Structures are given as C-alpha cells and as structure tokens.
Amino acid sequence: MFFSRKGKLKKEFDDKLVSSFKETKEELHSAKVIEELMDDYSLDVIAERKKAESIHFYLYKEARVRRVLIK
C-alpha cells in the first residue's frame, strides 16, 4: 500500500534523467562544433566544452547505475 508509488516515481525521475541526458548531449555537440570552428586558442570555449562533457558523462554514468534505457 505504501510502496505503490515507488514504480511511478522511479519512472518519472528516469524520464527526467533521460531528457537531461539528451539536452546535455546536444550542448556537448554544439560546444565541440564551436571549439572546432575556432581559429584561435580560447580557454573560455575549452572550459565550456569540458564542463558540458563532464555533466554529460556524469548523467551517462548515473543512467548506467540506474539501468535506464535511453532511446
């Protein structure tokens, strides 16, 4: 009776994780494209790419731990 919401909550938060994962994947891709298009060396752009990369891989690792299927 008390644990009937557990499956519903897990699905809800797994859906949020998947949507966050997809958003960070797009951000990482755009950061990589911007870095490739640069003609000079800018630490700000590199830092933004590394930040997006670390967030993306953290969410990937969390999805693996939770065993979430990302379609």
Rosetta constraint file for C-alpha pairs under 8 A:
AtomPair CA 4 CA 8 HARMONIC 7.79 0.50
AtomPair CA 5 CA 9 HARMONIC 6.03 0.50
AtomPair CA 6 CA 10 HARMONIC 6.11 0.50
AtomPair CA 7 CA 11 HARMONIC 6.18 0.50
AtomPair CA 8 CA 12 HARMONIC 6.18 0.50
AtomPair CA 9 CA 13 HARMONIC 6.16 0.50
AtomPair CA 10 CA 14 HARMONIC 5.93 0.50
AtomPair CA 11 CA 15 HARMONIC 6.08 0.50
AtomPair CA 12 CA 16 HARMONIC 6.43 0.50
AtomPair CA 13 CA 17 HARMONIC 6.13 0.50
AtomPair CA 14 CA 18 HARMONIC 6.19 0.50
AtomPair CA 14 CA 68 HARMONIC 6.71 0.50
AtomPair CA 15 CA 19 HARMONIC 6.22 0.50
AtomPair CA 16 CA 20 HARMONIC 6.11 0.50
AtomPair CA 17 CA 21 HARMONIC 6.01 0.50
AtomPair CA 17 CA 59 HARMONIC 7.29 0.50
AtomPair CA 17 CA 63 HARMONIC 7.32 0.50
AtomPair CA 18 CA 22 HARMONIC 6.23 0.50
AtomPair CA 18 CA 63 HARMONIC 7.87 0.50
AtomPair CA 18 CA 68 HARMONIC 8.00 0.50
AtomPair CA 18 CA 70 HARMONIC 6.29 0.50
AtomPair CA 19 CA 23 HARMONIC 6.26 0.50
AtomPair CA 20 CA 24 HARMONIC 6.18 0.50
AtomPair CA 20 CA 59 HARMONIC 7.81 0.50
AtomPair CA 21 CA 25 HARMONIC 6.13 0.50
AtomPair CA 21 CA 56 HARMONIC 6.43 0.50
AtomPair CA 21 CA 59 HARMONIC 5.99 0.50
AtomPair CA 21 CA 60 HARMONIC 7.02 0.50
AtomPair CA 22 CA 26 HARMONIC 6.43 0.50
AtomPair CA 23 CA 27 HARMONIC 6.31 0.50
AtomPair CA 24 CA 28 HARMONIC 5.95 0.50
AtomPair CA 24 CA 52 HARMONIC 6.66 0.50
AtomPair CA 24 CA 55 HARMONIC 7.11 0.50
AtomPair CA 24 CA 56 HARMONIC 5.44 0.50
AtomPair CA 25 CA 29 HARMONIC 6.17 0.50
AtomPair CA 25 CA 56 HARMONIC 6.28 0.50
AtomPair CA 26 CA 30 HARMONIC 6.20 0.50
AtomPair CA 27 CA 31 HARMONIC 6.09 0.50
AtomPair CA 27 CA 52 HARMONIC 6.55 0.50
AtomPair CA 28 CA 32 HARMONIC 6.16 0.50
AtomPair CA 28 CA 49 HARMONIC 6.44 0.50
AtomPair CA 28 CA 52 HARMONIC 5.25 0.50
AtomPair CA 28 CA 53 HARMONIC 5.91 0.50
AtomPair CA 28 CA 56 HARMONIC 7.34 0.50
AtomPair CA 29 CA 33 HARMONIC 6.26 0.50
AtomPair CA 30 CA 34 HARMONIC 6.15 0.50
AtomPair CA 31 CA 35 HARMONIC 6.15 0.50
AtomPair CA 31 CA 45 HARMONIC 7.54 0.50
AtomPair CA 31 CA 48 HARMONIC 6.94 0.50
AtomPair CA 31 CA 49 HARMONIC 5.12 0.50
AtomPair CA 31 CA 52 HARMONIC 7.52 0.50
AtomPair CA 32 CA 36 HARMONIC 6.18 0.50
AtomPair CA 32 CA 49 HARMONIC 6.36 0.50
AtomPair CA 33 CA 37 HARMONIC 6.21 0.50
AtomPair CA 34 CA 38 HARMONIC 6.34 0.50
AtomPair CA 34 CA 45 HARMONIC 7.67 0.50
AtomPair CA 35 CA 45 HARMONIC 6.35 0.50
AtomPair CA 35 CA 46 HARMONIC 6.83 0.50
AtomPair CA 35 CA 49 HARMONIC 7.66 0.50
AtomPair CA 42 CA 46 HARMONIC 6.56 0.50
AtomPair CA 43 CA 47 HARMONIC 5.96 0.50
AtomPair CA 44 CA 48 HARMONIC 6.20 0.50
AtomPair CA 45 CA 49 HARMONIC 6.29 0.50
AtomPair CA 46 CA 50 HARMONIC 6.20 0.50
AtomPair CA 47 CA 51 HARMONIC 6.03 0.50
AtomPair CA 48 CA 52 HARMONIC 6.16 0.50
AtomPair CA 49 CA 53 HARMONIC 5.99 0.50
AtomPair CA 50 CA 54 HARMONIC 6.07 0.50
AtomPair CA 51 CA 55 HARMONIC 6.30 0.50
AtomPair CA 52 CA 56 HARMONIC 6.08 0.50
AtomPair CA 53 CA 57 HARMONIC 6.15 0.50
AtomPair CA 54 CA 58 HARMONIC 6.04 0.50
AtomPair CA 55 CA 59 HARMONIC 6.29 0.50
AtomPair CA 56 CA 60 HARMONIC 6.20 0.50
AtomPair CA 57 CA 61 HARMONIC 6.06 0.50
AtomPair CA 58 CA 62 HARMONIC 6.19 0.50
AtomPair CA 59 CA 63 HARMONIC 6.09 0.50
AtomPair CA 60 CA 64 HARMONIC 6.32 0.50
AtomPair CA 61 CA 65 HARMONIC 6.33 0.50
AtomPair CA 62 CA 66 HARMONIC 6.22 0.50
AtomPair CA 63 CA 67 HARMONIC 5.81 0.50
AtomPair CA 63 CA 68 HARMONIC 5.22 0.50
AtomPair CA 63 CA 69 HARMONIC 7.78 0.50
AtomPair CA 64 CA 68 HARMONIC 6.42 0.50
